[in-house]
Amino acid sequence: MNRIVERFGGLKTKGQKGFIAYIGAGDPSLQATLQIGLALDKAGVDVLELGVPFSDPLADGLVNQLAAQRGLESGTTPPKVLQTVAAIRKESQIPIVLYIYFNLIHRHGLERFIQDAQRAGVDGLLVLDLPPEESANYEVLMREAGLCNIYLIAPTTPDSPSGIDRQTGRGFYLLRLTRRRDRHATEGIGYHWANDRKDTRAYRFADCGWVWHFDA
C-alpha cells in the first residue's frame, strides 16, 4: 500500500490529525536534507515534503524562492533529490512527497520521472503548475506507479467539471484555508506562518496541517 494512504488511514482510525513538514531539498546541502528528513521522522512528522529547487518558482513566496536558490547553488537537481530520497529510504519509511514544477518533470520525461520517483521511494507528487484539466495522462501514469497525485487548491476552486474532481486526486489535497468539507477527500491546511490564528482555527476542520516555513 502507498505509504501516504496507509499513514492517513491509520490516523483516521485513531481519530488523529496528520502533520506535514516541508523543507527545500539541497538547502543548504543534500546531506543536510537527508539529516533533517530523518530527524523530522524521529520527531513524529507524518509526511515529509521535499521542495525540488527550480529557477522560476512562480507559485512560491520569498522564503521558498530563496531556499530554491540556495538549493540550486548547492548543485541540487531532480536526479540528486531522488538519490537523497533513496538514501532516506534506507533508514526510514516516512511518506515522502516531492513539491515540484512540471518543467523539471517534462525535461526528465514524464513517464521516466514517475518511474524513477517510484523506484527511489517517493510516495506522491505535488506538481504546482499542472492544471487538473491537463493532467489526464499524468494521473494514469501515477496510478499505474502506485503514487499519489496531490493537488494544491484554494477554497474558491470549484468542483468538477469547471474545477477539480475531488475523486481524481489521491493521498490528500492541500488548501490555504478550508471553508467546506468533502467526505471522500483528505484535506490539509497550509500554514505560511506558525502564529496564524486563523489557520490554527481552520485546522479543526482539516485532516492534517502543512507547514512550509516559519516567520518570527
QUIFENRA-V742582 format. One record per residue. OMEGA is omega in degrees with one decimal (NA if undefined). Layout:
[[OMEGA] [OMEGA]]
This chain:
[[176.2] [-174.7] [179.2] [179.8] [-179.9] [-178.0] [-179.3] [175.0] [178.8] [178.5] [179.9] [179.1] [-178.9] [-177.1] [-177.7] [175.5] [-178.6] [177.4] [-179.9] [179.3] [179.7] [170.2] [177.4] [-179.3] [178.1] [179.7] [4.5] [179.2] [178.3] [174.9] [176.7] [177.6] [177.4] [-177.3] [180.0] [179.0] [179.2] [178.8] [178.2] [176.8] [179.9] [-179.7] [176.2] [176.8] [-176.8] [179.8] [176.5] [178.9] [-179.5] [176.9] [178.8] [-173.7] [-177.8] [-174.0] [-176.6] [-173.8] [-172.8] [-176.4] [-174.7] [173.5] [-172.9] [-176.9] [179.2] [177.3] [179.7] [176.7] [178.3] [178.5] [178.0] [176.9] [177.8] [-180.0] [178.4] [177.3] [-177.9] [177.2] [177.2] [178.0] [179.2] [175.2] [178.3] [175.7] [178.4] [176.5] [179.2] [178.1] [176.6] [-177.7] [178.4] [-176.5] [-173.0] [175.0] [177.2] [176.9] [-177.0] [176.8] [172.3] [177.0] [-164.1] [175.2] [-172.4] [180.0] [-178.5] [178.6] [-178.5] [-179.4] [178.9] [-173.6] [-172.3] [-176.9] [-179.2] [-178.6] [-179.7] [178.9] [179.3] [179.2] [179.5] [-179.4] [-178.9] [-179.2] [175.3] [-178.8] [-179.0] [177.3] [170.4] [-177.9] [-168.6] [-171.7] [175.7] [-178.5] [179.7] [-177.8] [178.5] [-171.3] [-175.4] [-179.0] [177.2] [-178.7] [178.5] [-179.3] [179.0] [178.6] [-179.9] [-179.8] [-179.3] [-179.4] [177.8] [172.2] [-170.4] [-178.7] [172.4] [-174.5] [179.7] [177.7] [-178.5] [179.1] [-178.4] [174.6] [178.7] [8.9] [-175.0] [-179.0] [-176.4] [174.9] [-175.7] [179.9] [-176.0] [178.9] [-179.1] [-178.7] [176.2] [172.6] [177.4] [-179.7] [174.2] [177.2] [-177.4] [174.0] [179.9] [-179.5] [176.2] [-173.6] [-172.2] [-174.1] [171.0] [-175.5] [178.8] [175.3] [176.9] [-178.1] [169.0] [-175.4] [-177.8] [-177.0] [179.3] [-174.6] [179.0] [178.5] [179.8] [177.8] [-178.5] [-179.6] [179.2] [-174.6] [-179.2] [178.2] [-179.0] [175.0] [-174.3] [-178.6] [179.8] [160.7] [-178.0] [172.6] [179.2] [NA]]
